[in-house]
Amino acid sequence: MRLPAWTCGLASLLAVVAARAPARAQSQEPPAQAGSTTPTAAAPAAPPTAPAAGQSAAPAPTAAPAATPAPEAAATSAAPAAATPPTRDNADEQVISDPELAAAAPSAAPSSAQTSTASTSASNANNADARVVLHSRVATETQRTDPRQDVWQSTTLATFDATVRRSDALRFVLGLRARYHYASLASNSAVVDTVPTHYDLDALPTAGYVDGRLAQGLHLQVGYQPVHLGRFDIFSATNVLAVHDLRDGPATMAEAGEVGQIAAVMDYDANAWLSFRAIYLPFFTPHIISVVESDYALLRMTQVETTAAYDAADMGSGRLQALLLHNLTRGDRDRIAQTGLSAFAPEASLAQPQGALRASAHGPSGEVAVTAATALEHLPALRASSTLIDYLAVNAASNSTHQQQLDAQTALAGDNRPLAAEYKRYAVFSADAATDLGPLSVGLEGAYMLHRTLMAESLLQQQTSEPQLVKAGTPGLAQPASSDVLQVGARAEYVRGTEWLVSVEAFFAYTLSAPSFGPKRYMMMEDGRFARGVGTLLSYAPDALPIHFEVGAGLFSGPSLLVSPRVAYSIVDNFDVELGALFVNGPAGTTTMALGTRYDNVDQVYLGLRYLP
């Protein structure tokens, strides 16, 4: 199976958007001018509450730790647009105020102190900055409906970033994010194949690149770095090159956002109103996902489904369960599954590059940009072979003969690839625009996507070579199908002073062709053909109190509903405690598998601590 791109990233990106609010609410500086270009970055990964000077009305660079500089104009600030925007080469004194630029360059302004350092780099070229940010959460789920459900979860993130500036034209950036995760099933005798606990410890590079100014208005970044495109935070059709860590699903913390990739990014300011960006990714990196042992796993199974699988594998003897219990922990099983799935991904060769070209025109009225990109699907689409389908059909049929079962088993044993994971290539052509209407910033996006891979419903009778054994209308295995997709989106953001922030995004996507098989319906699509959604963030941070309130919510096809309230209190300088919750709801028993249905039992409350030096 495969989740559509907009559903997989939605919940975690909602959390990312929510994390941007404190930075904007806490800043006391005036908003940046529209038309400003990317400042010289100071660190590769910014925490969600580290405001950059001058960003009270602009998105803070925490949506994703993408350290790529962007030369495009900032057109969604609440401040009036500047008539003559500066170029990249005098951008050390400018501040990002565009949601695209803020999300694309968290290293540009990871904290007010580092921003101050960057803004004075012209007079103090040789300097270095380093920082460690800690964030930990403990959560318990409020609905406990299945024995294989993680009822306790804890995640701790440690983010290190450092920048060494050799001159105004050359800097080096390093970043590393370590993650320690603990989860536990409830003590339940129904789970006999594993111990309840699940441990994970890993570290991912967030940055490791050199940034140099080659000529007036021309910058090049080469190395390990996150890559971001477009100006939408949640439902972006343009941001097709980014890689995300999705192991915690809708409970993902903002610091775990995007993952670094080997890339070359070139920015060129042709003049005061026109800029270009070129991105080249020589190697393919898929999204990081949990495959089996998690509430957010790609192939998550209930206890009933697990028991049925064991019974089919060892005829109910329990031998296989005992072997797994004594030899493989939950963490071991998921790592093996991840390794097996990654074996089907494209090889790390130059034969599967990705890239994008983007041109932006900006002026007093706002900004318009066009993008062309080619990318691979970052989540696998699982395709079952005909022999596997025949095997399942024959063994599920009550009227199959013993010889038919033996023949199906023999054919399956000789199939070298009964299940394939596909990462198909697609292309995107998009246009987006942004402008300010007083304190309201608005943006629009339209995109045409060629050859997107979607999972389509199918009927077992149409898939198997033994249709006489299958009852008419029996659902079969979902199979990948391809379609061009048209997507449009809109966003609006309202900021009042340093206390209030309201942000809304919406999208509508339509598949231009139906699947050629089965009921001709795509999964997770309304009427099998289209998807839509709206996400919003409400944030309030009173100036007189060290407290911050926010609520993020999303309503999208299914219908599926996500609500995430959070309150943070600053105990002392740089040290916050947070209390929040996550609620997901969707229709029960839907055959199209709405996102709210898939995550319906992961409702949770959490307590967290965060240290921001």
Summary of the structure (lengths in Angstrom):
residues: 613
radius of gyration: 24.8
end to end distance: 42.4
largest distance: 84.4
contacts: 2378
relative contact order: 0.15
helix: 19%
strand: 40%
